[in-house]
Amino acid sequence: MEQGNPLPPLGGHHPAGLPSPGRESRLRGQQERQYPHLVVAGVPQGGEGRDLYASPLGGLLTNYIYAFVVAVRSVAPWAGVPVIVLLSTTLGLIAPGFHLALIPIATASLAAVGYDDLINIWFFCCTITPGFISLAVMLRTKKSLLRQTAFSCCLSALLGGISEPTTYGICYKMVRPYYAYLITALSTAVLAGLLHLKCYAFGGYSLTNILLYLGPNLDYANFRNALLLVGFMLIMSFITVNLIGFDDSCYEETAVAAQDAAE
C-alpha cells in the first residue's frame, strides 16, 4: 500500500512575490477590523500572488489538525481519512468551516503528485453520505414537509456536492440521523483509507463528479473502488437510518406554525 503524501506544512513563510511581513500584518489588521468574526489565515500558494484569505475561526485549528493527521499517517497511512472525518464530525460542531482552511492541502497534493488522497476523500465520505441519509429519511417519513425537505437535501448533496442542507435541516434538527451519518461516513472513510482511494482533481464529492476518480490515465481500479464506496454509503445509510430511527414530530410543529403564520 502506498504511503500518504508528504506535504509542506501550512503557513509560516513568505515566498518570493508575496507581501512583506509588515504589509501582511497591516492587511491582517484591516481585515480583522472589517470582519471581526473571521480569522485571516496565511497559506503558501507557491509562485506569485498573495497568500492572504479570510477563513472561519476554525482556521485557528488548521495547523494542529494537519500536524495530528500527518502524525497518524506516518504510523498508519490508511487512518488519515477516518481520523479527519472523526475530527470534522466532532470538532466541526464547535468550529464550523475549518475544512475551508484545509483545502490548500488538497491543491498542494494535486500539484505535487497528481492526486489527493485525503481532503477530497474526506469530502467524498461526508457529502455523499448525507445525500443518502436524506433519501432514506424521505422514503421512511410520512410527514409531507420533511419529505419535501429531504428530497431537496438529497439532490443538493448527491448532485451539487453540498451537505449543509442535510446537516442543518435534518441531522441537527432530529439528532438521530446525525448518528446514522457519523457511522456511515466513518466506516466509509476506513474503507477508503484501506483502498487508498485517490481523487485526480478537486471536487470529487458529488455523483456528478465521480469521473474524477478515473483520472487522466484511466485508473479503472480506483474508479471501481469509488463506485463500490458509493454503493456502500447507500446501503449503510438505509440500514443505520432504519435501525436508529428518528422523531419527525418537530416537522409537524413547523408545518402548523407556518400555516398559522400564513393565516
Secondary structure, DSSP 4 states (H G I P E B T S, - for coil): -PPPP--PPSS----TTSPPHHHHHHHHHHHHHH-TT-EEEE---SSSS--EEEE-GGGGGHHHHHHHHHHHHHH-GGGHHHHHHHHHHHGGGTSTTGGGGGHHHHHHHHHHHS-BSSHHHHHHHHHHHHHHHHHHHHHH---HHHHHHHHHHHHHHHHH---HHHIIIIIHHHSHHHHHHHHHHHHHHHHHHHHT--BSSTT-SSGGGGGGGTTTTT-HHHHHHHHHHHHHHHHHHHHHHHHH----HHHHHHHHHHHHHH-
